[in-house]
């Protein structure tokens, strides 16, 4: 898609603006051999690891001082 836009004569600035990315990112994708992968990368969540601690705090009302209102 980016290469097609460039082949149609669009400037890198125009491509970046239309796709909502920076100019260096647009240039990087133009230079790469494989097509860009859009979307969020899968990350591990810290919520499951903290869920037990949160349950304990909610059950005993023992929040750290900085979280108390």
SULTAJO-V715403 format. One record per run of one state. SS is the DSSP state (H for helix, E for strand, L for the rest). FROM is the first residue (numbers start at 1). TO is the last residue. Records with the same first field share a line. If there is no record, write none. Layout:
SS=FROM-TO, FROM-TO
This chain:
L=1-1, 8-11, 20-22, 32-46, 61-64, 68-69
H=2-7, 12-19, 23-31, 47-60, 65-67
